[in-house]
Amino acid sequence: MWKLFSTDPLSNFKYSLGKSTDKDIFTTYANFYVCECKEKKTGQDFTAFVYEGINKSSGIHALCKIRSMRYPGIVQYVDSLDTKDALYIITEKCVPLYTFKNEATAYCLENDVCILGFYDIMIDKKRFGDPVLVYSLNK
């Protein structure tokens, strides 16, 4: 029977999730996957980091960290949603370096950009010493 009031928290979330980027690769090595998302009212682009199932506890740790971070090179936290099945962390629009490298075949400076991206990751990893933050540095 159709319910008058929805109990699904995602239906009331002000962001709509789009396509995910290389879900199998990310969940194997990083405990999360990345989705494109848009704000429903304005249509502005954002990025969602999704932690599902047993990976949700590492997502809660990442959420606590990213809420307090305000540094250049670190994507800015926008919003989050914790449901029974998953944790969604919404940040400013970013593209993971792995995805950029795979999709930038026509770009002539692909390797130089990737080297610069890895350099930025290593500098910020040294600054913070926390591998959770490395996931957020891919702009």
TAKADA-V870778 format. One record per residue. RES is the residue in one letter. SS is DSSP state (H for helix, E for strand, - for the rest). OMEGA is omega in radians with two decimals (NA if undefined). Layout:
res=RES ss=SS omega=OMEGA
res=RES ss=SS omega=OMEGA
This chain:
res=M ss=- omega=-3.13
res=W ss=- omega=3.13
res=K ss=- omega=3.13
res=L ss=- omega=-3.14
res=F ss=- omega=-3.11
res=S ss=- omega=3.08
res=T ss=- omega=3.14
res=D ss=- omega=-3.12
res=P ss=H omega=3.13
res=L ss=H omega=-3.13
res=S ss=H omega=3.12
res=N ss=H omega=-3.12
res=F ss=- omega=-3.04
res=K ss=- omega=3.11
res=Y ss=E omega=3.04
res=S ss=E omega=-3.09
res=L ss=E omega=3.11
res=G ss=E omega=-3.09
res=K ss=E omega=3.09
res=S ss=E omega=-3.10
res=T ss=E omega=3.04
res=D ss=- omega=-3.06
res=K ss=H omega=-3.10
res=D ss=H omega=-3.14
res=I ss=H omega=-3.07
res=F ss=H omega=-3.11
res=T ss=H omega=3.11
res=T ss=H omega=-3.01
res=Y ss=H omega=-3.00
res=A ss=- omega=3.12
res=N ss=- omega=3.12
res=F ss=- omega=2.95
res=Y ss=E omega=-3.02
res=V ss=E omega=3.09
res=C ss=E omega=2.93
res=E ss=E omega=3.05
res=C ss=E omega=-3.14
res=K ss=E omega=3.01
res=E ss=E omega=-3.03
res=K ss=- omega=-3.08
res=K ss=- omega=-3.01
res=T ss=- omega=-3.09
res=G ss=- omega=3.14
res=Q ss=- omega=-3.11
res=D ss=E omega=3.05
res=F ss=E omega=3.07
res=T ss=E omega=3.11
res=A ss=E omega=3.00
res=F ss=E omega=-3.02
res=V ss=E omega=3.07
res=Y ss=E omega=-3.10
res=E ss=E omega=3.00
res=G ss=H omega=-3.07
res=I ss=H omega=3.13
res=N ss=H omega=-3.05
res=K ss=H omega=-3.13
res=S ss=H omega=3.07
res=S ss=H omega=3.07
res=G ss=H omega=3.10
res=I ss=H omega=3.08
res=H ss=H omega=3.12
res=A ss=H omega=3.13
res=L ss=H omega=3.10
res=C ss=H omega=3.14
res=K ss=H omega=-3.01
res=I ss=H omega=3.09
res=R ss=H omega=-3.07
res=S ss=H omega=-3.07
res=M ss=- omega=3.05
res=R ss=- omega=-3.12
res=Y ss=- omega=3.02
res=P ss=- omega=-3.14
res=G ss=- omega=3.10
res=I ss=- omega=3.14
res=V ss=- omega=-3.07
res=Q ss=- omega=3.07
res=Y ss=E omega=3.12
res=V ss=E omega=-3.05
res=D ss=E omega=3.06
res=S ss=E omega=3.08
res=L ss=E omega=3.11
res=D ss=E omega=3.11
res=T ss=- omega=3.13
res=K ss=- omega=-3.03
res=D ss=- omega=-3.00
res=A ss=E omega=3.03
res=L ss=E omega=-3.14
res=Y ss=E omega=3.07
res=I ss=E omega=-3.11
res=I ss=E omega=3.12
res=T ss=E omega=3.03
res=E ss=E omega=-3.10
res=K ss=- omega=3.08
res=C ss=- omega=3.11
res=V ss=- omega=3.10
res=P ss=- omega=-3.11
res=L ss=H omega=3.11
res=Y ss=H omega=3.14
res=T ss=H omega=3.13
res=F ss=H omega=-3.12
res=K ss=H omega=-3.12
res=N ss=H omega=-3.09
res=E ss=H omega=-3.04
res=A ss=- omega=-3.10
res=T ss=- omega=-3.13
res=A ss=- omega=-3.09
res=Y ss=- omega=-2.98
res=C ss=- omega=-3.11
res=L ss=- omega=-3.06
res=E ss=H omega=-3.09
res=N ss=H omega=3.12
res=D ss=H omega=3.13
res=V ss=H omega=3.12
res=C ss=H omega=3.09
res=I ss=H omega=3.10
res=L ss=H omega=3.10
res=G ss=H omega=3.10
res=F ss=H omega=3.10
res=Y ss=H omega=3.11
res=D ss=H omega=3.12
res=I ss=H omega=-3.12
res=M ss=H omega=3.11
res=I ss=H omega=-3.13
res=D ss=H omega=3.07
res=K ss=H omega=3.10
res=K ss=H omega=-3.13
res=R ss=H omega=-3.03
res=F ss=H omega=3.13
res=G ss=- omega=-3.10
res=D ss=- omega=-3.09
res=P ss=H omega=3.12
res=V ss=H omega=-3.09
res=L ss=H omega=-3.12
res=V ss=H omega=-3.12
res=Y ss=H omega=-3.05
res=S ss=H omega=-2.99
res=L ss=H omega=-3.03
res=N ss=- omega=-3.14
res=K ss=- omega=NA
